[in-house]
Amino acid sequence: MSVENNEGSSKNMWKDLPLELLSSVMAYLEIKDNVRASVVCKSWYEAAVTVRVIDQPPWLMYFPKTKNTCEFYDPLGCKKYTMELPKSLAGSIVHYSKDGWLLMSKEDSSDFVLFNPFTMDVVVLPFLQLWNYYQLVGFSCAPTSSDCVVFIIKDYDPGHVTIRTWSPGQTMWTSMQVESQFLDTEHNNVVFSNGVFYCLNRRNLVAGFDPSLSTWNVFDLPPPRCLDEKSWNQGKFMVGYKGDIFVIRTYEHKDPLVFKLDLTRGIWEQKDTLGSLSIFVSSKSCESRTYVNEGMLRNSVYFPKLCYNEKRCVAYSFDEGRYHPLEHNLDWGYQLSSDNIWIEPSKNALS
């Protein structure tokens, strides 16, 4: 058989693949590659469109100081919604958000609850005596899943770290202590990815806790560096996406710096683009999306801050190399948006 016949057979093989197999392949493509593949032929177009699901952006949630309510901002529709909090949660603060749930407690209290503001479900966690607060906290997924793990870490003496975990069905916290000089934290930079809680400290060192193995590991890799470390620590956010870990660093009107963790090579790789990603950052937790609606900026970072006199968030576009709007009001030295947090809305949130 000639080379030309081999090439023709290969093309026909891809063309004649069943829709289910083509769709499985297309599901791994980023949106720009998905669009390119869709123009090859009719069958590829059908497969590409089948898996091209539009991701809804997260909502920005914030708490007025003088009310027992919380407010939501939908960045796609530029609309605001108000919800009254349950009386038991009035005055509570948010520590972390994931899968539409919030980890909350009263200020200076270790009586933690998991709260879903869209369903109003509350899960009360066992009492935990922390003695002068925690340092890092997060959870892996919604407590409706048996795989949920709540993770709290604190040091009580130099050179030792105490890690506590809780899962649905447990009546007590599980506790372990390890030798570590890691804890020197300023913000709650915790991401759960590939079964591991990744933590970032003030010195930009990374550690990981695997709850399934109860192992703690401080990774041997140089931190992502900036010219002025003190200033660039004011706006520092960590986010995960499909197993990848990113750190976003910025301050004042500087363009954000993006670093991607490469554990195989033992480096933080600086990136000048997010590709098809849109990242939503806040000091308590971050969200990432790929197929966002056309009304939103792709390859961009959305910050947890509304513009003065405008119903839209401050965002930075890597495609355009500028902030939207140009005259934004971010000031990481004085306003860390600690009361503003991105949350994944439920599908029927508007109802």
C-alpha positions as CSV (number, residue, x, y, z in Angstrom):
1,M,0.0,0.0,0.0
2,S,1.3,3.4,-0.9
3,V,2.0,6.3,1.5
4,E,-0.8,8.3,0.0
5,N,-3.2,5.4,0.7
6,N,-2.0,5.2,4.3
7,E,-2.6,8.9,4.8
8,G,-6.1,8.6,3.3
9,S,-7.0,5.6,5.5
10,S,-5.8,7.5,8.6
11,K,-7.9,10.6,7.7
12,N,-11.0,8.4,7.1
13,M,-10.4,6.6,10.4
14,W,-10.7,9.8,12.4
15,K,-13.6,11.0,10.2
16,D,-15.6,7.8,10.7
17,L,-15.1,7.5,14.5
18,P,-18.4,7.1,16.4
19,L,-19.7,10.4,18.0
20,E,-19.1,9.0,21.5
21,L,-15.4,8.4,20.9
22,L,-14.9,11.8,19.2
23,S,-16.7,13.5,22.1
24,S,-14.4,11.8,24.6
25,V,-11.4,13.2,22.7
26,M,-12.9,16.7,22.4
27,A,-13.6,16.8,26.1
28,Y,-9.8,17.1,26.8
29,L,-9.4,20.1,24.5
30,E,-9.2,23.7,25.7
31,I,-11.9,26.0,24.2
32,K,-9.6,27.5,21.5
33,D,-8.6,24.0,20.3
34,N,-12.2,22.8,20.6
35,V,-13.3,25.6,18.2
36,R,-10.5,24.9,15.8
37,A,-11.4,21.2,15.7
38,S,-15.1,22.0,15.1
39,V,-14.4,23.4,11.6
40,V,-12.7,20.2,10.3
41,C,-15.9,18.4,9.2
42,K,-19.5,17.9,10.2
43,S,-18.9,15.0,12.5
44,W,-16.1,16.8,14.4
45,Y,-18.4,19.9,14.7
46,E,-21.1,17.8,16.3
47,A,-18.6,16.2,18.7
48,A,-17.0,19.5,19.7
49,V,-20.3,21.3,20.3
50,T,-21.5,18.4,22.5
51,V,-18.8,18.9,25.1
52,R,-18.5,22.7,24.8
53,V,-20.4,23.3,28.1
54,I,-20.4,26.9,29.2
55,D,-19.2,27.4,32.8
56,Q,-21.2,29.7,35.0
57,P,-18.9,32.2,36.7
58,P,-18.8,32.3,40.5
59,W,-20.6,34.9,42.4
60,L,-19.0,37.5,44.7
61,M,-20.3,37.2,48.3
62,Y,-19.9,39.9,50.9
63,F,-21.3,40.9,54.3
64,P,-22.5,44.4,55.2
65,K,-21.1,45.4,58.5
66,T,-24.4,46.5,60.1
67,K,-26.8,43.9,58.9
68,N,-27.5,40.2,59.5
69,T,-27.6,39.7,55.7
70,C,-25.2,38.7,53.0
71,E,-25.1,40.1,49.5
72,F,-24.3,38.4,46.2
73,Y,-22.9,39.9,43.0
74,D,-23.3,38.1,39.7
75,P,-20.5,39.3,37.4
76,L,-22.2,38.0,34.3
77,G,-25.5,39.8,34.7
78,C,-24.0,42.6,36.8
79,K,-26.8,42.1,39.3
80,K,-26.9,42.1,43.1
81,Y,-29.0,39.9,45.4
82,T,-29.5,40.0,49.1
83,M,-30.2,37.1,51.5
84,E,-30.9,37.1,55.2
85,L,-28.7,34.9,57.3
86,P,-30.0,32.3,59.8
87,K,-30.0,33.8,63.2
88,S,-27.5,31.3,64.4
89,L,-25.0,32.6,61.9
90,A,-25.5,36.3,62.4
91,G,-22.1,37.9,62.9
92,S,-20.2,34.9,61.7
93,I,-17.1,35.2,59.5
94,V,-16.2,33.1,56.5
95,H,-12.9,31.2,56.5
96,Y,-13.1,29.2,53.2
97,S,-15.4,28.4,50.3
98,K,-15.7,25.4,48.0
99,D,-18.5,23.8,45.9
100,G,-21.0,26.4,47.0
101,W,-20.4,25.8,50.7
102,L,-18.8,28.1,53.3
103,L,-16.8,27.2,56.4
104,M,-17.8,29.7,59.0
105,S,-17.5,30.5,62.7
106,K,-18.1,33.4,65.1
107,E,-15.2,35.7,65.4
108,D,-12.5,34.3,67.8
109,S,-14.5,31.1,68.1
110,S,-13.6,27.6,67.1
111,D,-17.3,26.4,66.8
112,F,-17.1,25.8,63.0
113,V,-20.1,25.1,60.7
114,L,-20.4,24.4,57.1
115,F,-23.2,26.5,55.5
116,N,-24.8,26.4,52.0
117,P,-26.4,29.9,51.4
118,F,-28.4,28.6,48.4
119,T,-30.0,25.7,50.2
120,M,-29.7,27.1,53.7
121,D,-28.3,23.7,54.9
122,V,-26.1,23.9,58.0
123,V,-23.6,21.2,59.2
124,V,-22.3,21.7,62.7
125,L,-18.8,20.4,63.2
126,P,-17.5,19.0,66.5
127,F,-16.2,21.4,69.1
128,L,-12.5,22.2,68.6
129,Q,-10.3,24.0,71.1
130,L,-7.7,25.9,69.2
131,W,-6.2,28.3,71.8
132,N,-5.6,31.6,70.0
133,Y,-7.0,30.7,66.5
134,Y,-5.9,28.6,63.6
135,Q,-3.4,29.5,60.8
136,L,-4.6,27.6,57.7
137,V,-8.0,26.1,57.0
138,G,-9.8,24.5,54.0
139,F,-12.0,21.6,53.0
140,S,-11.9,19.2,50.0
141,C,-15.5,19.2,48.7
142,A,-19.1,19.6,49.8
143,P,-20.0,17.8,53.1
144,T,-22.8,16.0,51.2
145,S,-20.0,13.8,49.9
146,S,-18.4,11.1,52.1
147,D,-15.1,12.2,50.6
148,C,-15.3,15.6,52.3
149,V,-12.3,16.4,54.6
150,V,-12.1,19.6,56.7
151,F,-8.5,20.6,57.3
152,I,-7.1,22.9,60.0
153,I,-3.5,23.5,60.8
154,K,-1.8,25.4,63.6
155,D,1.5,25.5,65.4
156,Y,1.7,25.6,69.2
157,D,5.4,25.6,69.7
158,P,8.4,26.3,67.3
159,G,9.3,23.4,65.1
160,H,5.9,21.5,65.4
161,V,2.7,21.7,63.4
162,T,-0.6,20.3,64.6
163,I,-3.0,19.1,61.8
164,R,-6.7,18.4,62.5
165,T,-9.2,16.8,60.1
166,W,-12.9,16.0,60.2
167,S,-15.1,14.0,57.8
168,P,-18.9,13.5,57.7
169,G,-19.9,10.9,60.3
170,Q,-17.1,11.6,62.7
171,T,-18.0,12.9,66.2
172,M,-14.4,14.1,67.0
173,W,-11.6,15.7,65.1
174,T,-8.6,13.6,64.1
175,S,-5.3,15.2,65.3
176,M,-1.7,14.6,64.4
177,Q,1.5,16.5,65.1
178,V,4.6,16.7,62.9
179,E,8.0,18.3,63.1
180,S,8.0,21.3,60.7
181,Q,9.2,24.9,60.5
182,F,6.7,25.6,57.8
183,L,4.1,27.8,59.5
184,D,4.7,31.5,58.9
185,T,1.4,32.5,57.3
186,E,-0.3,35.8,56.5
187,H,-3.2,34.7,54.2
188,N,-5.2,31.5,53.9
189,N,-3.5,30.1,50.8
190,V,-4.9,26.5,50.7
191,V,-5.9,24.5,47.7
192,F,-7.2,20.9,47.5
193,S,-6.0,19.2,44.3
194,N,-5.4,15.6,43.4
195,G,-6.2,14.4,46.9
196,V,-3.7,16.8,48.6
197,F,-4.1,20.0,50.5
198,Y,-1.4,22.4,49.2
199,C,-0.4,25.3,51.5
200,L,1.6,28.4,50.8
201,N,3.3,30.4,53.6
202,R,4.6,33.9,53.9
203,R,8.0,32.9,52.6
204,N,6.3,31.4,49.5
205,L,7.3,27.8,50.5
206,V,4.8,25.0,49.6
207,A,3.8,22.1,51.7
208,G,1.3,19.3,51.1
209,F,-0.9,17.2,53.4
210,D,-2.4,14.0,52.1
211,P,-5.4,13.1,54.3
212,S,-5.7,9.6,52.9
213,L,-2.1,8.8,54.0
214,S,-1.9,11.3,56.9
215,T,1.4,12.6,55.5
216,W,2.9,16.1,55.6
217,N,5.6,17.1,53.2
218,V,7.4,20.5,52.7
219,F,8.5,20.5,49.0
220,D,12.1,21.2,48.1
221,L,11.7,23.9,45.5
222,P,12.6,27.6,45.2
223,P,9.7,30.0,45.8
224,P,8.2,32.2,43.1
225,R,10.2,35.4,43.4
226,C,9.3,39.1,42.9
227,L,11.6,42.1,42.9
228,D,10.0,43.6,46.0
229,E,8.9,40.6,48.1
230,K,7.3,42.6,50.9
231,S,5.0,44.6,48.6
232,W,4.1,41.7,46.4
233,N,3.0,39.6,49.4
234,Q,0.1,42.0,49.9
235,G,-1.9,40.5,47.0
236,K,-1.1,36.8,46.8
237,F,-3.5,34.1,45.8
238,M,-3.3,30.4,45.1
239,V,-5.8,28.5,42.9
240,G,-6.1,25.0,41.4
241,Y,-7.4,23.9,38.0
242,K,-7.6,20.2,36.9
243,G,-4.5,19.2,39.0
244,D,-2.5,22.3,38.2
245,I,-1.6,24.9,40.9
246,F,-1.2,28.6,40.1
247,V,-0.1,31.5,42.2
248,I,-1.2,35.0,41.3
249,R,0.8,37.9,42.8
250,T,0.1,41.6,42.5
251,Y,0.0,45.0,44.3
252,E,-1.2,48.5,43.7
253,H,-1.4,49.1,39.9
254,K,1.2,46.5,38.9
255,D,0.3,43.9,36.3
256,P,-0.3,40.6,38.0
257,L,2.4,37.9,37.9
258,V,1.3,34.3,37.3
259,F,3.4,31.2,38.4
260,K,2.5,27.6,37.7
261,L,3.8,24.9,40.0
262,D,5.8,22.1,38.3
263,L,6.6,19.5,41.0
264,T,8.2,17.2,38.4
265,R,10.9,19.8,37.6
266,G,10.9,21.3,41.1
267,I,10.2,24.9,39.9
268,W,7.6,27.6,39.7
269,E,7.2,28.5,36.0
270,Q,6.3,32.1,35.3
271,K,3.5,32.4,32.8
272,D,2.6,35.3,30.6
273,T,-0.9,34.0,29.8
274,L,-3.7,31.9,31.4
275,G,-4.8,30.6,28.0
276,S,-8.5,29.9,28.1
277,L,-8.7,30.2,31.9
278,S,-10.5,32.9,33.8
279,I,-9.4,33.0,37.5
280,F,-11.4,34.6,40.3
281,V,-9.3,35.4,43.4
282,S,-10.0,36.3,47.0
283,S,-8.1,36.0,50.2
284,K,-10.3,33.1,51.5
285,S,-10.6,31.0,48.4
286,C,-10.3,31.2,44.6
287,E,-12.2,29.8,41.6
288,S,-11.2,28.9,38.0
289,R,-13.2,28.5,34.9
290,T,-12.6,27.7,31.2
291,Y,-15.7,28.0,29.1
292,V,-17.1,31.2,30.5
293,N,-19.9,33.2,28.8
294,E,-19.0,35.6,26.0
295,G,-19.9,38.5,28.2
296,M,-16.9,37.8,30.5
297,L,-13.2,38.2,29.9
298,R,-11.2,35.0,29.1
299,N,-7.4,34.8,30.0
300,S,-8.1,37.2,32.9
301,V,-8.0,37.5,36.6
302,Y,-11.1,38.8,38.4
303,F,-10.5,40.5,41.8
304,P,-13.0,40.5,44.8
305,K,-13.6,44.2,44.5
306,L,-16.3,46.3,42.8
307,C,-15.3,49.4,41.0
308,Y,-16.3,52.8,42.4
309,N,-19.8,53.8,41.3
310,E,-19.9,50.8,38.8
311,K,-21.6,47.5,38.9
312,R,-18.7,45.4,37.8
313,C,-15.6,43.8,39.2
314,V,-12.0,44.9,38.8
315,A,-10.3,42.5,36.3
316,Y,-7.0,42.2,34.5
317,S,-6.9,40.9,30.9
318,F,-3.6,39.2,29.8
319,D,-4.8,39.5,26.2
320,E,-4.9,43.3,26.4
321,G,-2.2,43.7,29.1
322,R,-4.4,46.1,31.2
323,Y,-6.9,46.4,34.0
324,H,-10.6,46.8,33.4
325,P,-11.3,49.6,34.2
326,L,-8.0,51.4,33.7
327,E,-8.5,53.5,36.8
328,H,-9.3,50.8,39.3
329,N,-9.4,51.1,43.1
330,L,-7.5,48.1,44.3
331,D,-5.2,48.8,47.3
332,W,-3.8,45.7,48.8
333,G,-1.9,47.6,51.5
334,Y,-5.1,48.7,53.2
335,Q,-8.0,46.7,51.8
336,L,-7.4,42.9,51.4
337,S,-11.1,42.2,50.6
338,S,-11.2,39.8,53.5
339,D,-15.0,40.1,53.7
340,N,-15.5,39.4,50.0
341,I,-15.3,35.8,48.8
342,W,-16.1,34.0,45.5
343,I,-18.6,31.2,45.8
344,E,-20.0,28.7,43.2
345,P,-23.7,29.3,42.9
346,S,-26.1,26.4,42.6
347,K,-27.9,25.8,39.3
348,N,-31.1,27.1,40.7
349,A,-29.6,30.0,42.6
350,L,-31.8,32.7,41.0
351,S,-34.9,30.9,42.2
